């Protein structure tokens, strides 16, 4: 991963963590998942499985959500 890609992924990671914290405060009674893959899987369940809806909520592309879901 290049420096540029790492710099871009940091804000995305922050948005994902922020969305998890919001979801946790609303409905989740146990700690949020730790791995990025598990976090995205959880957020996808909240978005009713819609990769596009989650991507729009996080301000990233649908492909980015798919990569996180795949663990890459």
PyMOL CGO cylinders between C-alpha atoms (Angstrom):
from pymol import cmd
from pymol.cgo import CYLINDER

trace = [
    CYLINDER, 0.00, 0.00, 0.00, 1.45, 3.36, -0.97, 0.3, 1, 1, 1, 1, 1, 1,
    CYLINDER, 1.45, 3.36, -0.97, 1.69, 6.35, 1.37, 0.3, 1, 1, 1, 1, 1, 1,
    CYLINDER, 1.69, 6.35, 1.37, -1.09, 8.06, -0.55, 0.3, 1, 1, 1, 1, 1, 1,
    CYLINDER, -1.09, 8.06, -0.55, -3.42, 5.07, -0.13, 0.3, 1, 1, 1, 1, 1, 1,
    CYLINDER, -3.42, 5.07, -0.13, -2.63, 4.88, 3.58, 0.3, 1, 1, 1, 1, 1, 1,
    CYLINDER, -2.63, 4.88, 3.58, -3.38, 8.57, 4.02, 0.3, 1, 1, 1, 1, 1, 1,
    CYLINDER, -3.38, 8.57, 4.02, -6.73, 8.12, 2.26, 0.3, 1, 1, 1, 1, 1, 1,
    CYLINDER, -6.73, 8.12, 2.26, -7.66, 5.01, 4.23, 0.3, 1, 1, 1, 1, 1, 1,
    CYLINDER, -7.66, 5.01, 4.23, -7.14, 6.71, 7.62, 0.3, 1, 1, 1, 1, 1, 1,
    CYLINDER, -7.14, 6.71, 7.62, -10.14, 9.07, 7.24, 0.3, 1, 1, 1, 1, 1, 1,
    CYLINDER, -10.14, 9.07, 7.24, -12.23, 6.18, 5.90, 0.3, 1, 1, 1, 1, 1, 1,
    CYLINDER, -12.23, 6.18, 5.90, -11.29, 4.06, 8.88, 0.3, 1, 1, 1, 1, 1, 1,
    CYLINDER, -11.29, 4.06, 8.88, -12.31, 6.95, 11.13, 0.3, 1, 1, 1, 1, 1, 1,
    CYLINDER, -12.31, 6.95, 11.13, -15.72, 7.15, 9.47, 0.3, 1, 1, 1, 1, 1, 1,
    CYLINDER, -15.72, 7.15, 9.47, -16.21, 3.42, 9.90, 0.3, 1, 1, 1, 1, 1, 1,
    CYLINDER, -16.21, 3.42, 9.90, -15.31, 3.61, 13.58, 0.3, 1, 1, 1, 1, 1, 1,
    CYLINDER, -15.31, 3.61, 13.58, -17.61, 6.61, 14.05, 0.3, 1, 1, 1, 1, 1, 1,
    CYLINDER, -17.61, 6.61, 14.05, -20.51, 4.77, 12.40, 0.3, 1, 1, 1, 1, 1, 1,
    CYLINDER, -20.51, 4.77, 12.40, -19.87, 1.76, 14.64, 0.3, 1, 1, 1, 1, 1, 1,
    CYLINDER, -19.87, 1.76, 14.64, -19.89, 3.93, 17.74, 0.3, 1, 1, 1, 1, 1, 1,
    CYLINDER, -19.89, 3.93, 17.74, -23.22, 5.48, 16.71, 0.3, 1, 1, 1, 1, 1, 1,
    CYLINDER, -23.22, 5.48, 16.71, -24.75, 2.08, 16.04, 0.3, 1, 1, 1, 1, 1, 1,
    CYLINDER, -24.75, 2.08, 16.04, -23.44, 0.75, 19.33, 0.3, 1, 1, 1, 1, 1, 1,
    CYLINDER, -23.44, 0.75, 19.33, -24.99, 3.60, 21.27, 0.3, 1, 1, 1, 1, 1, 1,
    CYLINDER, -24.99, 3.60, 21.27, -28.36, 3.01, 19.63, 0.3, 1, 1, 1, 1, 1, 1,
    CYLINDER, -28.36, 3.01, 19.63, -28.85, -0.75, 19.66, 0.3, 1, 1, 1, 1, 1, 1,
    CYLINDER, -28.85, -0.75, 19.66, -25.77, -2.78, 20.44, 0.3, 1, 1, 1, 1, 1, 1,
    CYLINDER, -25.77, -2.78, 20.44, -25.35, -4.10, 23.98, 0.3, 1, 1, 1, 1, 1, 1,
    CYLINDER, -25.35, -4.10, 23.98, -21.92, -5.65, 23.57, 0.3, 1, 1, 1, 1, 1, 1,
    CYLINDER, -21.92, -5.65, 23.57, -18.61, -4.16, 22.40, 0.3, 1, 1, 1, 1, 1, 1,
    CYLINDER, -18.61, -4.16, 22.40, -18.20, -3.36, 18.72, 0.3, 1, 1, 1, 1, 1, 1,
    CYLINDER, -18.20, -3.36, 18.72, -16.31, -5.88, 16.58, 0.3, 1, 1, 1, 1, 1, 1,
    CYLINDER, -16.31, -5.88, 16.58, -12.54, -5.37, 16.50, 0.3, 1, 1, 1, 1, 1, 1,
    CYLINDER, -12.54, -5.37, 16.50, -11.50, -6.35, 12.97, 0.3, 1, 1, 1, 1, 1, 1,
    CYLINDER, -11.50, -6.35, 12.97, -12.37, -4.19, 9.96, 0.3, 1, 1, 1, 1, 1, 1,
    CYLINDER, -12.37, -4.19, 9.96, -14.04, -7.17, 8.28, 0.3, 1, 1, 1, 1, 1, 1,
    CYLINDER, -14.04, -7.17, 8.28, -16.26, -7.83, 11.30, 0.3, 1, 1, 1, 1, 1, 1,
    CYLINDER, -16.26, -7.83, 11.30, -17.06, -4.12, 11.63, 0.3, 1, 1, 1, 1, 1, 1,
    CYLINDER, -17.06, -4.12, 11.63, -18.22, -3.87, 8.04, 0.3, 1, 1, 1, 1, 1, 1,
    CYLINDER, -18.22, -3.87, 8.04, -20.21, -7.08, 8.38, 0.3, 1, 1, 1, 1, 1, 1,
    CYLINDER, -20.21, -7.08, 8.38, -22.00, -5.59, 11.40, 0.3, 1, 1, 1, 1, 1, 1,
    CYLINDER, -22.00, -5.59, 11.40, -22.65, -2.29, 9.61, 0.3, 1, 1, 1, 1, 1, 1,
    CYLINDER, -22.65, -2.29, 9.61, -23.99, -4.18, 6.59, 0.3, 1, 1, 1, 1, 1, 1,
    CYLINDER, -23.99, -4.18, 6.59, -26.54, -5.94, 8.79, 0.3, 1, 1, 1, 1, 1, 1,
    CYLINDER, -26.54, -5.94, 8.79, -27.65, -2.52, 10.05, 0.3, 1, 1, 1, 1, 1, 1,
    CYLINDER, -27.65, -2.52, 10.05, -27.88, -1.32, 6.41, 0.3, 1, 1, 1, 1, 1, 1,
    CYLINDER, -27.88, -1.32, 6.41, -29.98, -4.40, 5.55, 0.3, 1, 1, 1, 1, 1, 1,
    CYLINDER, -29.98, -4.40, 5.55, -27.14, -5.83, 3.45, 0.3, 1, 1, 1, 1, 1, 1,
    CYLINDER, -27.14, -5.83, 3.45, -26.96, -2.89, 1.06, 0.3, 1, 1, 1, 1, 1, 1,
    CYLINDER, -26.96, -2.89, 1.06, -23.33, -2.25, 0.15, 0.3, 1, 1, 1, 1, 1, 1,
    CYLINDER, -23.33, -2.25, 0.15, -24.33, 0.91, -1.72, 0.3, 1, 1, 1, 1, 1, 1,
    CYLINDER, -24.33, 0.91, -1.72, -26.33, 2.30, 1.21, 0.3, 1, 1, 1, 1, 1, 1,
    CYLINDER, -26.33, 2.30, 1.21, -23.46, 1.67, 3.62, 0.3, 1, 1, 1, 1, 1, 1,
    CYLINDER, -23.46, 1.67, 3.62, -20.96, 3.21, 1.21, 0.3, 1, 1, 1, 1, 1, 1,
    CYLINDER, -20.96, 3.21, 1.21, -23.07, 6.35, 0.91, 0.3, 1, 1, 1, 1, 1, 1,
    CYLINDER, -23.07, 6.35, 0.91, -23.43, 6.57, 4.69, 0.3, 1, 1, 1, 1, 1, 1,
    CYLINDER, -23.43, 6.57, 4.69, -19.68, 6.29, 5.16, 0.3, 1, 1, 1, 1, 1, 1,
    CYLINDER, -19.68, 6.29, 5.16, -18.81, 8.53, 2.22, 0.3, 1, 1, 1, 1, 1, 1,
    CYLINDER, -18.81, 8.53, 2.22, -16.77, 5.86, 0.43, 0.3, 1, 1, 1, 1, 1, 1,
    CYLINDER, -16.77, 5.86, 0.43, -17.25, 3.81, -2.72, 0.3, 1, 1, 1, 1, 1, 1,
    CYLINDER, -17.25, 3.81, -2.72, -19.22, 0.58, -2.76, 0.3, 1, 1, 1, 1, 1, 1,
    CYLINDER, -19.22, 0.58, -2.76, -16.01, -1.15, -3.87, 0.3, 1, 1, 1, 1, 1, 1,
    CYLINDER, -16.01, -1.15, -3.87, -14.27, 0.05, -0.69, 0.3, 1, 1, 1, 1, 1, 1,
    CYLINDER, -14.27, 0.05, -0.69, -17.03, -1.53, 1.41, 0.3, 1, 1, 1, 1, 1, 1,
    CYLINDER, -17.03, -1.53, 1.41, -16.69, -4.74, -0.60, 0.3, 1, 1, 1, 1, 1, 1,
    CYLINDER, -16.69, -4.74, -0.60, -12.92, -4.81, 0.02, 0.3, 1, 1, 1, 1, 1, 1,
    CYLINDER, -12.92, -4.81, 0.02, -13.39, -4.35, 3.76, 0.3, 1, 1, 1, 1, 1, 1,
    CYLINDER, -13.39, -4.35, 3.76, -16.06, -7.08, 3.77, 0.3, 1, 1, 1, 1, 1, 1,
    CYLINDER, -16.06, -7.08, 3.77, -13.64, -9.41, 1.97, 0.3, 1, 1, 1, 1, 1, 1,
    CYLINDER, -13.64, -9.41, 1.97, -10.93, -8.59, 4.49, 0.3, 1, 1, 1, 1, 1, 1,
    CYLINDER, -10.93, -8.59, 4.49, -8.52, -7.14, 1.95, 0.3, 1, 1, 1, 1, 1, 1,
]
cmd.load_cgo(trace, "trace")
